[in-house]
Amino acid sequence: MSISDGSLRAGFLRQVALRPNAPALAVRGRILTYGELDGIARRWAGAIMERVGGPIARMGIFGSRSEISYIAALAALYS
């Protein structure tokens, strides 16, 4: 995954590379670092792509302000 373009995904990946142990997400008292969030989202993206047979062009996400929703959004960007 490229970190050189101006996309949201690239911006996040730059932070993962620069500050993997810095807080990235805080929801309901739980804090995930950039590295932790990246790892979870990559696993989810892999599972999504395995299920559909490769990279996807579009994905809808229905959710509220929750850890799962934020991870799902990042996994969608990765897949």
C-alpha positions in Angstrom: 0.0 0.0 0.0 1.4 3.3 -1.0 1.9 6.1 1.5 2.9 8.7 -1.1 -0.5 9.8 -2.5 -2.8 12.3 -0.9 -5.5 9.8 0.1 -6.9 9.2 3.5 -5.4 5.7 3.5 -1.9 7.1 2.6 -2.2 9.7 5.4 -3.0 7.0 7.9 -0.2 4.7 6.6 2.3 7.6 7.0 1.3 7.9 10.7 1.7 4.2 11.1 5.2 4.4 9.8 6.1 7.5 11.8 4.3 6.9 15.1 3.2 3.2 15.4 2.9 3.5 19.2 1.0 6.8 19.3 -2.8 6.8 20.1 -4.8 6.7 16.9 -8.4 5.9 18.2 -10.1 6.4 21.5 -13.6 5.1 21.8 -15.5 4.5 25.1 -12.3 4.4 27.1 -10.4 2.0 24.9 -7.3 3.4 23.1 -5.7 1.7 20.0 -2.4 2.8 18.7 -1.7 3.4 15.0 0.1 0.0 14.8 -2.7 -1.9 16.6 -5.4 -0.3 14.4 -3.4 -0.9 11.3 -2.9 -4.6 12.2 -6.6 -5.2 12.9 -7.7 -3.4 9.8 -5.2 -5.3 7.6 -6.6 -8.6 9.0 -10.1 -7.5 8.3 -9.2 -6.3 4.8 -7.5 -9.7 4.1 -10.6 -11.5 5.2 -12.9 -9.3 3.1 -10.7 -9.8 0.0 -10.5 -13.6 0.6 -14.3 -13.8 0.9 -15.0 -11.8 -2.4 -12.0 -13.2 -4.3 -9.8 -10.1 -4.5 -9.7 -6.4 -4.2 -13.0 -4.6 -4.1 -14.1 -1.4 -5.9 -16.8 -0.3 -3.5 -18.0 -1.2 -0.1 -20.8 0.2 2.1 -20.4 0.5 5.8 -23.3 1.0 8.2 -22.3 1.9 11.7 -22.2 4.4 14.4 -19.4 5.9 16.4 -17.9 2.7 17.6 -14.5 1.0 17.4 -15.9 -1.6 15.0 -17.2 1.1 12.6 -13.8 2.9 12.5 -11.9 -0.3 12.0 -14.4 -1.3 9.2 -13.8 2.0 7.4 -10.1 1.6 7.5 -10.4 -2.1 6.4 -12.6 -0.9 3.5 -9.9 1.6 2.5 -7.3 -1.2 2.6 -9.3 -3.7 0.6 
